[in-house]
Amino acid sequence: MEWLSLKQWSPYLVGIGIGLLNCVAFLLSDKPLACSTAYSRTSGMLEGLCFGPRVAEKPYYQKFPPTIEWDWMLVFGIIIGGFISAMYSGQFRFEWVPGKWGEVFGEMPFGRWVVAFIGGTIMGIGARWANGCTSGHGISGTLQLAVSSWLAAICFFIGGIVTAMLIY
Amino acid sequence: MLKALHSRKEIQLMLGLLLGIPFGFFLQKGGVTRFDVIIGQLLLTNFTVVKVMLSAVVTGMVGVHLLRSLGLATLHPKPGSLGSSVIGGLIFGVGFALLGYCPGTIAGAVGQGSLDGLFGGMAGIIVGAGLFAQVYPRLQNSILKKGDFGELTLPQLFQVNPWIIILPVAVGIAALLLWIEKLGW
């Protein structure tokens, strides 16, 4: 079982694994692997806690009801899977600021967290605007040869590469 | 038999969790739950993300279409439009570079102990999704419908058998990956 404790696997092996996992998801759950809908459901559930059940009447939450669904459990499972993998390879540790960010902008957590929050907010808007993210469009949609997904995935990287080049 | 399985809510919730765990395990083992790897991809200095994504696409594309040919799977292409896919995609990209994770990999990053992912990024994505839900009524019949093409797939667009597209796409991706390796990226 030594391979379980390796720090990193070949990216091709990992990609093939994710591709096969997608086949299983289609077969057993009639769904592609996709993550960003779970965040909409969470925002709806939190809004519901603050403002009451009328939140569920919002047109967007009619489309994606704010309840625990398959996709929500999937994202929850990713956290657990990431934890198990990191524990096996001895890589689990609390990290306040990621390495590359620390090198360029310093080790102060506050600045990094503010930028991560702003970036996350923009990403959340973009993911729902485009109706999917790097998994739902970038992998699961492109493999179905969906036109929307190929367009969106290309735009994720155009937007990302241009922005990253400007920042770093 | 499988149709009956698809409609069993409790079992499906459990399956979501059981599929998520290996997904997160793979993402972490692939290194793509790390900020440095994702930013490296966007700066075009580290091609791990592209290698993982494209090999997943080739495997899944062949596998899912085989299942479909056997009558064991149904495709669910997402609907799209220029206003939704292109503009939404570019907005997502800006967030991608600022955050350095995406909605799936950030969950794996949180699992390996990333606190900027948990308290900064995840909180932000939830807030962003909530803001979008707020403005959705004003967008849904305007910009999101600009250049609408619905649930179109490439085989439908070119009116050919899916395998006519799958084969060259698979060969093209394989060639691209070989080229990336040859350049030592």
Interface residues (C-beta under 8 A of the other chain):
Chain A: L6 Q8 W9 P11 Y12 V14 G15 I16 G17 I18 G19 L20 L21 N22 C23 V24 A25 F26 L27 L28 S29 D30 K31 P32 L33 C35 S36 A38 Y39 S40 T42 S43 G44 L46 E47 K58 P59 Y60 Y61 I68 E69 W70 D71 W72 M73 L74 V75 F76 G77 I78 I79 I80 G81 G82 F83 I84 S85 A86 S89 Q91 F92 R93 F94 E95 W96 V97 P98 G99 K100 W101 P109 R112 W113 V114 V115 A116 F117 I118 G119 G120 T121 I122 M123 G124 I125 G126 A127 R128 W129 A130 N131 G132 C133 T134 S135 G136 H137 G138 I139 S140 G141 T142 L143 Q144 L145 A146 V147 S148 S149 W150 L151 A152 A153 I154 C155 F156 F157 I158 G159 G160 I161 V162 T163 A164 M165 I167 Y168
Chain B: L2 L5 H6 Q12 L13 M14 L15 G16 L17 L18 L19 G20 I21 P22 F23 G24 F25 F26 L27 Q28 K29 G30 G31 V32 T33 R34 F35 D36 I39 G40 L42 L43 L44 T48 K51 V52 M53 L54 S55 A56 V57 V58 T59 G60 M61 G63 V64 L67 L72 A73 T74 L75 H76 P77 K78 P79 G80 S81 L82 S84 S85 V86 I87 G88 G89 L90 I91 F92 G93 V94 G95 F96 A97 L98 L99 G100 C102 P103 G104 T105 I106 A107 G108 A109 V110 G111 Q112 G113 S114 L115 D116 G117 F119 G120 G121 M122 A123 G124 I125 I126 V127 G128 A129 G130 L131 F132 A133 Q134 Y136 P137 L139 Q140 L144 F149 E151 L152 T153 L154 P155 L157 P162 I165 I166 V169 L177
